[in-house]
């Protein structure tokens, strides 16, 4: 007969199951948008794979965790301690991969705002490499010993959480500082008015920063203080990160099909960098892609365009 689960384990499993249900519900209510805006993208589109990994990678991680929890708590079979120990240790790297995917999406948005500035690119690459090094370091230093108790996968989180969650907070602060600096520059130079994509990026980016930063902070605090509900915080963090990242992507995909901006005279489709000194005051600025067509006043000038793939 299986050993009856304690009240704490029952509460933890109930909460983690609720996080899984929340993520599943989000997938179902946005499935139409996913089919329309994500599945139709070509295979070489990185944003397509970023979305699918954020959504179904997180879902797979939560499902696998819930299955293992059920086996450890209720199964009478002999458990492979080494296998469960590896799963426990790798949770830190898996959580890092989900968070890193969301950060990359945020970084690409800021990189586009800075018109693909090479120093911004190199800075972000350095940050991601530093995060990866920190995550691997935490994985190595906190790898569970052979005497690992399988019940710990339900009641505790890996020590590597402390390492990568602090490094992600540093990266998120850098992202938001660069974002605010760029938005302030665009606002003071008159590039804000009538540009819906910039307003959308400001709104979504600000909300996403607070969500990601708060979750990373809670993940670090819960582990450092050894709070009993740390595993629940981890599972809910994965679920919320997935939802937030996917919403960031979908919102930009839907922008060209939303109500057209009353301050523009042409249709808006996706994000580009265009050579427009009269509006930008610099060689390049972020605008929305404009379909060339005649207006009553003039014909649009030929634009130098490239797709940034953030929209």
N, C-alpha and C positions, 0 to 999 in steps of 0.2 A: 504494500500500500504506500502511495506517495505521502511524504510528510506534509501536513497542512501548512499552507502559506501563512506567514505572519501578517498582521494588519498593515505594517509598513509596505511589505511586498505587494499586497493587494492594492494598496493606494497607488504605489508607483506604477504597477502594471495598468491600472485603470487610466492613469493620467497619460502614460505613453500611448496607450491605445487611442485615447481621445486625440492626441497629436496626429496619429496616423489617419484617423477619420477626418480630421480637419483638412489635411493635405489632399486626401482623396476627394473630398467635397469640392475643394478649390479646383482640382483638375477637371472634375465633371462640369462645373459651371463655366469654365473657360475653354472647354474642349472645342467648341465651334470656332473660337478665335484661333486656337492652336492649329486646327485643320486649315483654316483660311489663310493665315499669315505666316505659319511656320512650316507646315508640311510642304507647301508649294515652293519653298525656296530650294535652290539647287544644292547638290551635295557638297559643293565646295564652299558654301556659305558658313562662315564660322559662327555667326549668330544663331544659326539653326541648331548646331550641335551644342552650343552653350546653353540654349534653352532646353533642349532635350535632356542634357546631362543634369541641369539644375532640377528639372522636374522629375525625371524617372530615375536618376541616380539617387536622389533623396528618397524617393518612394521605395526603391529597392533596399536602401540602407535601413529604413524604418521597418520594412517588412521582415528583413532578415533578423533584426534585433528582437522583434516581437516573437518570432518563431523560436529563437534561442532562449528567450526568457521563459516561454511556455515549457520548453523541454527541460530546462534546469529546474523549474519550480515543480512541475507536475509529473515528469516522466520517471518511471521506475527502472529504466534501462541504465546500463553502465555508461557514464559520460566520458568522452575523450577530453580529459583535462587540458592536454596540450593544444587541441584545436580551439577550445573555448578561450584559453589563455592568449592565443594568437589573435582571435577575434577582438578580445578586450583591448589588446595593445594597439591593433590597427584602427580602432575606432577614432583615435586622435588624428591619424593621417586621413581617414575618410572624411571626418568633419572638416579638416583643413582644406581638402579638395573641394568640398561644397562651398565653403566660404571664399576660397581663392577664385572659384568661377564667378561668384557674385562681384568680387573686387575687380576682376578683369573687365567685366562689363562696365563698372563705374569708371575705371581707368580709361577705357576707350572713349567714353563720353567726354572726359576731361581732355584727353589727347586731341579729340576733334575740335573742342572749343579753342585749343591753342594752335589750331591749323597744322597739326602734325609736326609740332616743334620737336626736333631731334633730342633736345635736352630733357624735355618732358618724357619722351619715350625711354631714354636711357635711365632716367630716374625711376620710372615705374618698373622697368626690368630689374633694376637693382633692388627695389623694394620686394618684388616677388621672389627673387633669389634669396634675399635675406629671410623672408618668411619661410621659404622651403627649407633652408638650412636650420632655422629655429625649430621647425616641426620635426625634422629628422633627428635633430639633437635631443629634443624632448622624448621622441620615440625610443632612442637608444638609451638614454639615461633612466627612463622610468619603465623599461620593459619588465613585466611581472616575473617573479621568480618561479621555479618549478613547483613550489608549494602553494601555488595560486589556488584560491577557493572559488569554484565556479559561481557561487552565489553572488560574488562581487560584481558580476556583469549587470545585476539588477539594482544593487544598492550603492555603487560607487562609480566614478568616472576615472579614466586613465590619467596619470600624472602629466602626460604630454599636453593635456588641455591648457594647463597653466602656461606653458611655453608659447604655443602658437596663438592663443587668444590674446596675449599681450602684444605679440608682434603684429597681429591684424589690427589692433586698436591704433598702433602707431601709423600703419599704412592708411587707415581710414581718416586719421587726422590730417595727413598730408594731402589726401584726395580732397577733403572738404576745404582746406586752406587754399589750395590751387583753384578750386571751383569758385569759391567766394571772391577771390582776387580777380578772376576772369569776368565773373558776372558784374562786379563793381566797375571794372574797366569798360565793359560794354554799355553799362547803364550811363556812366558819366560821359561817354562819347556818342550817345544818342543811337546806339544800335539795338536797343531793347524794344522800342515801340513797334508794334505790328509784326513781331517775329514770334509766332506761336511756339515754334519748336524750342526756342531758348527758354521761354516761360515754362514750358512743359518739363524741360530738363532741369530747370532750377527747382521746380516743385517736387518732382519725383526724386531727384538726386538728394535734396535736403532730407526728405522723409526717409529715403533708403539709408543715408548716413546715420541718422539717429537710431534707426532699427538695428543696423549692423553693429554699430558701436555699443549700444546697450546690451545686445545679446553677447557680444564678445566680453564685455565687462562682467556680466552676470556669470558667464561660463568660467572666467578666471576666479571670481570671488567665491562662487559655489564650491569650486574644487579646493582653493586655498583654505577655506574655512571648513572643509569637509561637511558641508551641509547634506542632510539625508536625502534631499530631493534633487541632488545634482544630476542624476541620470535623467530625471524628468525635464529639467531645464535644458539639457543637451538635446533631447529628442524634440522638444518644442522649438528650440533654436534652429535645428535642421529644417523643420517644417516651415517656419516663418521665413528663414533665409530663402528657401526654394520659392515660396509664394511671392516674396518681395522682388526677387530677381526676375522671375517670369513676368510679373506685372510691369516691371521696368521695360522689358523687351516688347511686350504686347502693346503697351501704351504708345511707344514710338512707332510701332508698325501700323497702328490704327490712325495715327495723326493725319496722314494724307487723305483719309477717307472721311474725316470728321468735317464739321461745318467749316467752310472756307473763311479765312480771316477777312474781316470787313475792310482792313487797311491795305490789303494786297489786291492787285488787279489780275493776277494770274493764278493758275492752279498750282497747289503745293503737293509734292509727292514724296520726296525723301530728302535726306540730308546731304549736302555737298559743301564744298568750299568753292566760292566763286570770286573772280577778280572784279571787285566793285569798290574802287577807291572813293567814289562819291559818298557812299554810305559807310564804309568801314574806316577810311582814313589810314588803312594799312593795305598791304598787298593782298591779303586774304582775310575772309571772315566767314563765320558760320551763317549760312542762310538755309532756306528750304529750297529744294530743287524746283525749278520753275519750268513748266512745259513751254517750249517756244511756240508762241502764237501771236497773231496780230491784234493790236488794240486800236482804239479809235485815234489815239494820239501818235503812236510810233510803233515800230517793229523792234522787238527785243534784240539787244546786241548779242552776238555770239559769245557764249560763256565757256570758260575753261573749267571743266567739271571732272570730278572723280568722286566715286561713291565711297563713303567712309564706312558703310555697313553698320552704322549704329541704329539705323531706322529701318 
